[in-house]
Amino acid sequence: MRHLHTRTTRRRLVGALAAGVLCATGLAAPAAVAAPATAPAAAPAVDAGLALTPPMGFNNWNSTHCRADFNEAMVKGIADIFVERGLKDAGYEYVNLDDCWALPSRDANGKLVPDPVRFPGGIKAVAEYVHAKGLKLGIYTSAGTKTCNTAGFPGALGHEYSDAQQFADWGVDYLKYDNCNNQGVDAKQRYTTMRDALAATGRPIVYSICEWGENKPWEWAADVGQLWRTTGDISDNWGSMLSILKQNLPLAPHAGPGRWNDPDMLEVGNGGMTDTEYRSHFSMWAVMAAPLLIGSDLRSASEETFEILGNREVIAVDQDPLGKQGAVVSSAGGRWVVAKEMRDGSRAVALFNESGSAQRITTSAAAVGLPDADAYTTRDLWQHRSYNTAGTISATVPAHGTVLVRVQADGRWAQHPPAVELGLEGGTLVEAGRAAALTSTVTDLGRTAAKRVSVALTGPEGWSVKATSPTSSASLPTGRSLRTKWAVKAPAGTPVGSYGLTLKASYRSPAGVHVDSVLPVSATVVVAPPSGTSGLGDLAWLSATNGWGPVERNTSNGESDAGDGNPITIGGVVYGTGLGVHAESAVEYYAGGACEAVTARVGVDDEEGADGSVVFEIWADGVKAASSGVLTNAMPGQPITADVTGAQVVRLVATDGGDGITSDHGDWAEARLSC
């Protein structure tokens, strides 16, 4: 739901829309939307020549919202950067305005008025500037009486033909049509009316339906617009991106040329995720054939942001003219394999690690739909290197990371060195001053042998990292591994936290080509949990991810900032301790094999009113030890207890109740760990 600044506001809006209540004016909802007498008698079909590949471009909302820095200078600056930094040549085409471009009132003739402070030259002049760069301009409005911003900018409900003609006269090429203040009018009717109004202008305008997936537009909008939002709004954090990804993946059968599932705009570069997470975000949007609309202010973007957004091999996956959305092959344990059929017969394969620690993710050429062959060429789209494989597609993927490859049955496979997979077995939890035992693996996945193989493991300065078994092998045939044992020790007194280790293998192909392969992994320095019973709101955690804002200690989740929570309250009962989360959420603690039980009272926080549904789970070393089932706000706090005897790591998980994460404030009240 676009442009609402707090989840409380979003929750109230959803309820009002469901009841057909007018949020902004208090007027009765119109019974129908009238078209002018000049409207065509027969509804024109959606333009079949538009958006034959997913639209690519920019939208300002994720970086600016309605702040003053959204203005004509910004829009022109983005257009300049598209050209100067090669993004236009990479396929980015649309420079799109979001909410707040207009004045709050129409003129005496009922026409929209661009804000003269933000856009002193008007929208037409901006369009001309963008067009002169060989790019296209997009604009925004809502299928309601007002847009989503609380300032109350005019929406297009009842003004569709007039507004569409204004957009066409200005030279607009793309319309994002939101869903706020819709008066309870049937969604399909509202969005179809604007389709007809756009068609009546005679100008080709890509039509983006933004009704948040509430009315399952993938089932009816293929002849209405070129793309449709499948979810609520994305936020610049891992939990939000992950939840949206999971909602969009099952909709693959509905996508194709000119009809795209839209899981919302990109957050790459906005600062709320790591570069590893942003690469996953970009990779998964590409394999889902999603629109690629940059949401960061490129005028201040890092070089890493440009590297991610400008990766042409990943963009080619998104823009493949066959138009297939990637389908899930497997997803057990947060180890996702998603494969996308490409026009040349190859498969783009994403190995996506949802979890907070490195995991081996593996599949096969047959499983992703490739024909039998002696060997295959696999191209790593982030390393920009090609290898041969006997048919196994596998990698140890860092926490929240994605390995994206393109695999094909290719008679030239022998030109490439064999693919080699690096792995690290054993826990990467290290108690300062005590040696931890790890085992590295170097495995030949290729049809040809890896020659003169050697491996090295390095840690931070001052750490002791010693091999206790051989670190080299003259040759590794297909499927064979070099296994090396290591003793890793952090100095006594090393602060708790995550530290980088680097596993590096060097080898040669049969033709003598030298290859270095590197796997960055993390070791976490931990302290043994205290004896007795401790409140989890007071203990240090290993990691914490959340669907909205940070996990809060001993308060509810609140809104988007740290420390803005309220007293934990479930079913009218106030609790003094615990964790405030928002689905999708996961909080991990080190138990060190010394603990027996986790207990809590769980439920949806009362601050969400009648909304929200959450499932609470406790995991011990990757095994689910307890689950609450679906809990709603109508239910009091429920007790949950898990036996975690002997577990090294305990994880508290909160997932949505099957209806998305909107309003899913969950509380782990009185959460305790007994050791």
C-alpha positions in Angstrom: 0.0 0.0 0.0 1.7 3.0 -1.2 3.0 6.0 0.7 1.6 5.4 4.2 4.1 6.2 6.9 3.2 3.8 9.7 1.8 0.4 9.8 -1.0 1.7 12.1 -2.1 4.0 9.3 -1.9 1.2 6.8 -4.0 -1.1 9.1 -6.7 1.6 9.5 -6.7 2.3 5.7 -7.2 -1.4 4.9 -10.2 -1.6 7.2 -11.7 1.6 5.7 -11.3 0.4 2.2 -12.9 -3.0 3.0 -15.9 -1.2 4.4 -16.1 1.2 1.5 -15.5 4.2 3.7 -14.2 7.4 2.2 -11.0 8.2 4.0 -10.4 11.7 2.9 -13.7 13.5 2.2 -16.5 11.8 4.0 -18.6 11.7 0.8 -20.7 8.7 -0.2 -19.0 6.3 -2.5 -20.0 6.7 -6.2 -22.1 3.8 -7.5 -20.2 3.8 -10.8 -17.5 5.6 -12.7 -18.9 7.5 -15.7 -17.0 7.8 -18.9 -17.5 10.9 -21.1 -19.8 10.8 -24.1 -16.8 10.6 -26.4 -15.5 7.4 -24.9 -15.4 4.4 -27.3 -18.4 2.2 -27.2 -16.4 -1.0 -27.1 -13.6 -1.3 -24.5 -10.2 -1.4 -26.4 -8.0 -4.3 -25.7 -4.7 -3.8 -23.8 -1.9 -2.8 -26.1 -0.2 -6.1 -26.9 3.0 -4.4 -28.0 3.9 -2.8 -24.7 6.2 -4.1 -22.0 7.1 -7.3 -23.9 9.9 -7.6 -21.3 9.6 -6.4 -17.7 9.8 -2.6 -17.5 13.2 -1.2 -16.3 13.8 2.3 -14.9 13.6 4.4 -11.8 11.0 5.5 -9.3 11.7 8.1 -6.6 9.5 6.9 -3.8 11.7 4.5 -1.9 14.5 7.0 -1.6 12.6 10.3 -1.2 9.0 9.6 -0.2 7.3 13.0 -0.3 10.3 15.0 0.9 11.3 18.3 -0.8 14.3 16.6 -2.5 11.8 15.0 -5.0 11.7 17.7 -7.6 12.5 18.5 -11.2 16.3 18.7 -10.6 16.3 15.2 -9.2 14.3 13.7 -12.1 16.6 15.4 -14.7 19.6 14.3 -12.7 18.5 10.7 -12.8 18.0 10.9 -16.5 21.5 12.3 -16.9 23.0 9.5 -14.8 21.1 6.8 -16.8 23.0 8.0 -19.9 26.4 8.9 -18.2 26.7 5.6 -16.2 25.6 3.2 -18.9 22.3 2.3 -17.3 20.3 3.4 -20.4 22.5 1.1 -22.5 21.9 -1.7 -19.9 18.2 -1.4 -20.5 16.9 1.1 -18.0 14.3 3.2 -19.8 11.6 4.8 -17.6 12.1 7.7 -15.2 9.0 7.6 -13.1 7.5 10.2 -10.8 5.6 8.9 -7.7 3.2 10.6 -5.4 3.4 14.3 -4.4 4.1 15.8 -7.9 0.8 17.7 -8.0 -0.9 20.4 -6.0 -3.6 19.2 -3.5 -6.4 20.7 -5.6 -7.4 20.7 -9.2 -7.8 23.9 -11.1 -11.2 25.5 -12.0 -11.5 23.2 -15.0 -10.9 20.1 -13.0 -7.4 19.6 -14.3 -4.4 18.4 -12.4 -1.9 21.0 -11.5 1.8 20.1 -11.2 3.4 21.6 -8.0 5.2 24.8 -9.2 7.8 24.5 -6.5 8.8 21.0 -7.3 8.3 21.2 -11.0 8.5 24.9 -12.1 8.7 24.0 -15.7 5.7 21.6 -15.6 5.5 17.9 -16.4 5.6 18.4 -20.1 9.0 20.1 -19.9 10.4 17.3 -17.8 9.0 14.8 -20.3 10.7 16.6 -23.1 14.0 16.6 -21.2 13.8 12.9 -20.5 12.7 12.1 -24.1 15.7 14.1 -25.4 17.9 11.6 -23.5 16.3 8.7 -25.3 14.3 7.8 -22.2 10.7 7.7 -21.2 8.7 9.4 -18.4 6.3 7.8 -16.0 3.7 9.4 -13.6 1.6 8.3 -10.7 -2.0 8.7 -9.4 -4.5 6.6 -7.5 -7.7 4.8 -8.5 -9.5 6.7 -5.8 -10.6 10.2 -4.8 -7.2 11.0 -3.3 -3.7 9.5 -3.6 -2.2 7.6 -0.7 -0.2 10.5 0.8 -1.9 12.2 3.8 -1.7 15.6 2.1 -4.6 14.5 0.0 -3.4 14.9 -3.6 -6.2 14.4 -6.2 -6.8 10.8 -7.4 -8.3 9.9 -10.7 -11.6 8.2 -9.6 -14.3 9.9 -11.7 -11.7 11.8 -13.7 -10.1 9.0 -15.6 -10.5 10.3 -19.2 -9.5 13.8 -18.3 -6.5 12.8 -16.4 -5.4 10.2 -19.0 -5.6 12.9 -21.7 -3.5 15.3 -19.6 -0.9 12.6 -19.1 -0.8 11.9 -22.9 -0.6 15.6 -23.7 2.4 15.9 -21.4 4.1 13.1 -23.1 3.8 10.5 -20.3 4.8 6.9 -21.2 4.0 5.0 -18.0 1.3 5.2 -15.4 1.4 3.7 -11.9 -2.2 3.5 -10.7 -2.5 3.1 -6.9 -5.4 1.9 -4.8 -6.0 4.4 -1.9 -9.3 6.2 -1.1 -11.1 3.9 -3.6 -14.6 4.4 -2.1 -15.2 0.7 -2.2 -15.7 0.7 -5.9 -15.0 -2.7 -7.5 -11.3 -2.9 -8.3 -11.6 -4.5 -11.7 -14.1 -1.8 -12.7 -11.8 1.0 -11.5 -8.7 -0.3 -13.2 -10.5 -1.2 -16.4 -12.0 2.3 -16.7 -8.4 3.8 -16.6 -7.3 1.2 -19.2 -10.0 2.4 -21.5 -9.2 6.1 -20.8 -5.5 5.5 -21.6 -6.4 3.7 -24.8 -8.7 6.5 -25.8 -5.8 9.0 -25.8 -4.1 7.1 -28.7 -0.7 7.3 -26.9 1.0 4.1 -25.9 1.3 4.2 -22.1 2.5 1.3 -20.0 -0.1 0.7 -17.4 1.1 -0.5 -13.9 -1.8 -1.7 -11.7 -0.9 -1.1 -8.1 -3.8 -2.6 -6.0 -1.4 -4.5 -3.7 -2.6 -8.0 -4.8 -5.7 -7.6 -2.7 -8.1 -8.7 -5.6 -5.7 -11.3 -7.2 -5.1 -9.2 -10.3 -2.9 -12.0 -11.7 -6.2 -13.8 -12.4 -7.9 -10.9 -14.3 -5.5 -8.1 -15.2 -3.7 -9.6 -18.2 -6.2 -7.8 -20.5 -6.2 -4.6 -18.4 -2.6 -3.6 -17.8 1.0 -4.7 -18.5 2.0 -5.3 -14.8 0.3 -5.6 -11.5 1.5 -5.4 -7.9 1.2 -8.8 -6.2 2.0 -7.6 -2.6 1.9 -4.7 -0.2 4.8 -2.2 -0.2 8.4 -3.2 0.1 10.6 -1.8 2.9 14.4 -1.5 2.9 15.0 -4.5 5.1 15.6 -8.2 4.7 12.4 -9.3 6.3 10.2 -7.2 4.0 12.1 -8.3 0.9 11.9 -12.0 1.9 8.2 -11.9 2.6 7.4 -10.2 -0.7 9.7 -12.7 -2.5 7.8 -15.6 -1.0 4.4 -14.1 -2.0 5.5 -13.5 -5.6 7.2 -16.8 -6.3 4.1 -19.0 -6.6 2.5 -16.7 -9.2 5.0 -17.7 -12.0 2.3 -19.3 -14.2 0.6 -15.9 -14.6 3.6 -14.0 -16.0 4.6 -13.6 -19.6 5.4 -11.0 -22.3 3.2 -7.9 -21.6 1.8 -9.3 -18.3 4.2 -9.2 -15.4 3.9 -10.0 -11.7 5.2 -6.9 -9.9 6.7 -7.5 -6.4 7.4 -3.8 -6.0 10.4 -1.6 -6.7 14.0 -2.2 -5.9 15.6 -1.1 -2.6 19.2 -1.7 -3.8 21.4 1.1 -2.5 19.1 2.6 0.1 21.2 1.4 3.0 18.9 -0.9 5.0 20.5 -4.1 3.7 24.0 -5.4 3.1 25.5 -5.6 -0.4 25.1 -9.4 -0.2 21.4 -8.9 0.6 21.0 -6.4 -2.2 22.6 -8.8 -4.7 20.1 -11.4 -3.6 17.3 -8.9 -4.0 18.4 -8.0 -7.5 19.1 -11.7 -8.5 15.7 -12.9 -7.3 13.8 -10.1 -8.9 15.6 -10.9 -12.2 14.9 -14.7 -12.0 11.2 -13.8 -11.3 11.1 -11.6 -14.4 10.0 -8.7 -12.2 10.1 -5.1 -13.3 13.4 -3.6 -12.3 12.7 -0.1 -11.1 15.6 1.5 -9.2 14.5 3.0 -5.9 17.7 4.6 -4.7 18.9 8.2 -5.4 21.6 7.5 -8.0 23.1 10.9 -7.4 24.6 9.7 -4.2 24.8 5.9 -4.9 28.0 3.9 -4.1 30.0 2.1 -6.8 28.8 -1.2 -5.4 25.2 -0.1 -6.0 26.0 0.8 -9.6 27.8 -2.6 -10.0 24.7 -4.4 -8.8 22.2 -2.5 -10.8 24.4 -2.5 -13.9 25.1 -6.2 -14.0 24.1 -6.9 -17.6 24.3 -10.7 -17.3 21.7 -10.6 -14.5 19.6 -8.0 -16.4 19.6 -10.4 -19.4 18.0 -13.0 -17.2 15.2 -10.6 -16.3 14.8 -9.3 -19.9 14.9 -12.7 -21.6 12.3 -12.4 -24.4 10.7 -15.8 -23.7 9.2 -14.1 -20.7 9.1 -17.0 -18.3 9.1 -16.3 -14.5 11.3 -18.6 -12.6 9.7 -21.5 -10.8 10.6 -23.0 -7.4 12.5 -26.3 -7.7 13.1 -26.8 -4.0 13.1 -24.7 -0.8 13.7 -27.0 2.2 15.5 -25.4 5.2 15.6 -22.0 3.6 17.7 -23.4 0.7 15.9 -22.1 -2.3 16.5 -23.3 -5.9 14.6 -21.3 -8.5 15.0 -22.0 -12.2 14.0 -19.8 -15.1 13.7 -21.2 -18.6 15.4 -19.0 -21.2 14.7 -18.6 -24.9 18.0 -20.2 -26.0 17.2 -23.3 -24.0 19.4 -22.6 -21.1 18.2 -22.2 -17.5 19.0 -19.4 -15.1 19.3 -21.0 -11.7 19.2 -19.1 -8.4 20.7 -20.8 -5.3 19.2 -18.5 -2.6 20.0 -18.9 1.1 17.3 -17.5 3.2 19.0 -18.4 6.5 21.4 -16.5 8.7 24.3 -18.9 8.2 26.1 -20.3 5.2 24.4 -23.3 3.6 25.2 -25.8 0.8 22.5 -25.6 -1.8 22.4 -28.2 -4.6 20.4 -29.3 -7.5 21.0 -30.9 -10.9 20.7 -30.1 -14.6 17.8 -32.6 -14.8 16.0 -31.0 -11.9 16.0 -27.6 -13.5 14.7 -28.9 -16.8 17.8 -29.4 -18.9 18.2 -32.4 -21.3 20.6 -35.2 -20.7 24.2 -34.4 -21.8 27.7 -35.5 -21.2 28.4 -32.2 -19.5 27.1 -28.6 -19.3 28.5 -25.1 -19.3 27.6 -23.1 -16.2 28.2 -19.4 -16.1 28.4 -17.6 -12.8 26.6 -14.3 -13.4 28.2 -12.4 -10.5 31.7 -13.8 -11.0 31.4 -13.5 -14.8 33.2 -16.8 -15.3 32.3 -20.0 -17.1 32.9 -23.6 -16.0 32.0 -27.1 -16.9 29.9 -29.4 -14.8 29.0 -33.0 -15.0 25.4 -32.1 -14.1 25.5 -31.0 -10.4 24.7 -27.4 -9.8 25.8 -26.6 -6.3 27.4 -24.0 -4.1 28.0 -23.1 -0.5 26.0 -19.9 -0.3 26.7 -17.2 2.4 24.0 -16.1 4.8 21.3 -14.2 2.9 23.3 -14.7 -0.3 22.4 -15.9 -3.8 24.6 -17.7 -6.4 23.0 -17.0 -9.8 24.2 -19.2 -12.7 23.1 -19.8 -16.3 23.4 -23.4 -17.3 23.1 -25.0 -20.7 23.8 -28.3 -22.5 26.7 -27.0 -24.6 29.0 -28.9 -26.9 31.8 -26.5 -26.0 31.8 -27.3 -22.3 35.4 -28.7 -22.4 36.8 -25.2 -23.2 36.0 -24.2 -19.6 37.7 -25.3 -16.4 35.8 -27.7 -14.1 33.5 -26.1 -11.6 34.8 -26.5 -8.0 32.6 -26.1 -4.9 34.1 -24.8 -1.7 32.5 -25.7 1.6 33.1 -25.4 5.3 31.7 -28.1 7.7 31.3 -27.8 11.4 29.9 -24.9 13.3 31.5 -21.4 12.8 30.7 -20.5 16.4 33.9 -19.8 18.3 34.3 -19.2 22.0 37.2 -16.8 22.5 40.4 -18.5 23.8 39.2 -22.0 22.8 40.0 -23.7 19.5 37.1 -24.7 17.3 37.4 -27.5 14.8 36.3 -26.9 11.2 36.6 -28.9 8.0 37.0 -27.4 4.6 36.0 -29.2 1.4 37.0 -28.6 -2.2 34.8 -30.7 -4.5 35.2 -31.1 -8.3 31.7 -30.8 -9.9 33.1 -30.8 -13.4 33.4 -33.4 -16.1 37.1 -32.9 -16.2 39.6 -33.2 -13.3 40.9 -30.4 -11.2 44.7 -30.5 -11.1 47.2 -29.2 -8.6 44.5 -28.4 -6.0 45.5 -26.4 -2.9 43.4 -24.8 -0.2 44.0 -22.0 2.4 41.9 -20.7 5.3 42.6 -17.3 6.8 41.1 -15.3 9.6 41.3 -11.9 11.2 44.7 -10.6 12.4 45.7 -12.2 15.7 43.6 -15.3 15.2 45.2 -18.7 15.0 44.2 -20.8 12.0 46.1 -24.0 11.5 45.6 -26.9 9.2 45.7 -30.3 10.9 45.5 -32.4 7.7 46.7 -32.1 4.1 45.9 -28.9 2.2 46.7 -30.1 -1.4 45.9 -32.8 -3.9 47.6 -33.6 -7.2 44.2 -34.3 -8.9 40.5 -34.3 -8.1 38.3 -36.4 -10.5 34.6 -35.7 -10.9 32.8 -35.8 -7.6 35.9 -36.2 -5.4 36.8 -33.8 -2.6 39.8 -32.6 -0.8 38.9 -32.4 2.9 41.1 -30.4 5.2 40.8 -30.1 9.0 41.5 -26.8 10.7 41.8 -25.5 14.3 40.5 -22.0 14.5 41.1 -19.9 17.7 40.1 -16.3 18.5 42.3 -14.6 21.1 41.0 -14.6 24.6 39.0 -11.4 25.2 37.8 -11.1 21.6 34.5 -9.2 21.7 31.3 -11.0 20.8 30.4 -10.6 17.2 30.8 -11.8 13.6 34.3 -12.0 12.0 35.3 -12.8 8.5 37.1 -16.0 7.4 38.2 -16.6 3.8 38.5 -20.0 2.3 40.5 -20.0 -1.0 41.2 -22.9 -3.4 43.6 -22.8 -6.3 43.6 -25.3 -9.1 44.3 -25.9 -12.8 42.2 -27.3 -15.6 43.5 -30.1 -17.7 44.5 -27.5 -20.3 46.5 -25.6 -17.6 44.1 -22.7 -17.0 44.7 -21.4 -13.5 41.6 -20.8 -11.3 41.3 -19.2 -7.9 38.0 -19.7 -6.1 37.1 -17.8 -2.9 34.4 -18.5 -0.4 34.0 -15.7 2.3 32.4 -17.1 5.5 31.7 -15.7 8.9 32.8 -17.0 12.3 30.9 -15.7 15.3 32.6 -15.2 18.6 30.2 -16.2 21.3 30.1 -16.4 25.1 28.6 -19.4 27.0 25.0 -18.6 28.2 24.7 -17.9 31.9 23.5 -20.7 34.2 19.9 -20.5 35.4 16.9 -18.9 33.7 17.5 -15.7 31.7 15.2 -13.3 29.9 15.8 -13.4 26.1 15.1 -9.7 26.0 18.3 -9.1 28.0 20.6 -11.6 26.3 22.9 -10.9 23.3 21.6 -12.6 20.2 23.7 -14.0 17.3 21.5 -12.4 14.6 18.1 -10.8 14.3 16.0 -10.1 11.2 12.6 -8.5 11.1 9.8 -7.7 8.7 9.5 -4.1 9.8 12.0 -2.1 11.8 14.3 -3.7 14.3 13.5 -6.4 16.8 12.8 -4.7 20.1 13.9 -5.8 23.6 11.2 -5.8 26.3 8.8 -3.7 24.2 6.6 -4.2 21.2 7.9 -3.7 17.7 6.4 -0.2 17.4 7.0 1.5 14.1 10.2 1.7 11.9 12.8 3.1 14.3 14.7 1.4 17.1 13.3 2.1 20.6 9.9 3.3 19.5 7.9 0.3 20.8 5.2 0.3 23.5 4.6 -2.0 26.5 4.1 -5.6 25.2 0.3 -6.2 25.4 -1.5 -9.3 24.3 -5.3 -9.7 25.0 -5.3 -6.8 27.3 -2.5 -8.2 29.5 0.7 -6.2 29.8 4.0 -8.0 30.0 7.2 -6.4 31.3 9.7 -8.5 29.4 10.2 -10.3 26.0 10.8 -9.5 22.4 8.8 -7.4 20.0 9.0 -8.6 16.4 7.2 -8.3 13.1 6.9 -11.2 10.7 9.0 -12.4 8.9 11.3 -12.5 11.8 14.1 -14.7 13.2 16.2 -14.1 16.3 19.1 -16.5 17.1 20.8 -17.2 20.4 23.9 -19.2 21.3 23.0 -22.0 23.7 26.3 -23.9 23.5 24.8 -27.3 24.3 24.2 -26.2 27.9 20.5 -25.3 27.9 17.3 -27.2 28.3 14.2 -25.1 27.5 12.8 -22.0 25.9 9.5 -20.7 27.3 7.3 -17.7 26.3 3.8 -16.5 26.0 3.1 -15.4 22.4 0.5 -13.5 20.4 -0.3 -10.6 18.2 0.3 -7.3 20.0 -2.9 -5.3 20.9 -1.6 -2.2 19.1 -2.7 -3.8 15.8 -6.4 -3.7 16.7 -8.3 -6.4 15.0 -5.6 -7.1 12.4 -2.6 -9.4 12.2 -2.0 -13.1 12.2 1.3 -14.7 13.2 2.8 -18.2 13.7 5.5 -18.5 16.4 8.1 -21.2 16.1 11.2 -22.3 18.2 14.0 -24.1 16.4 16.9 -26.0 17.9 19.9 -26.5 15.6 17.7 -26.3 12.5 15.0 -28.6 13.8 11.6 -27.2 14.7 11.0 -27.9 18.3 7.7 -26.0 18.9 5.0 -24.1 17.0 2.1 -22.0 18.1 -0.1 -22.5 15.0 -1.8 -19.4 13.6 -2.6 -16.8 16.3 -4.7 -13.7 15.7 -5.3 -10.5 17.7 -8.6 -12.0 18.9 -6.7 -14.5 20.9 -5.0 -14.1 24.3 -1.3 -14.9 24.8 -0.6 -18.5 24.3 2.1 -20.5 26.2 4.8 -22.1 24.1 7.6 -24.3 25.4 10.4 -26.1 23.5 12.9 -28.7 24.6 16.3 -27.4 23.3 18.5 -29.8 25.3 22.0 -30.0 23.7 21.4 -27.4 21.0 24.2 -25.1 20.0 21.8 -22.5 18.5 18.2 -21.7 19.3 16.1 -19.7 16.9 12.9 -17.9 17.5 10.9 -17.5 14.3 7.7 -15.5 13.6 6.0 -16.0 10.2 2.8 -14.5 8.7 -0.4 -16.5 9.1 -0.6 -17.1 5.4 -2.1 -13.7 4.6 1.0 -11.5 4.2 2.9 -9.5 6.8 0.6 -6.4 7.1 -0.1 -5.7 10.8 1.9 -8.7 11.9 3.3 -7.3 15.2 4.2 -10.4 17.2 5.3 -10.6 20.9 7.5 -13.1 22.6 6.3 -12.1 26.0 8.3 -13.3 29.0 10.6 -15.3 26.7 13.1 -17.2 28.8 16.1 -19.5 28.2 16.8 -22.1 30.9 20.4 -23.4 31.1 
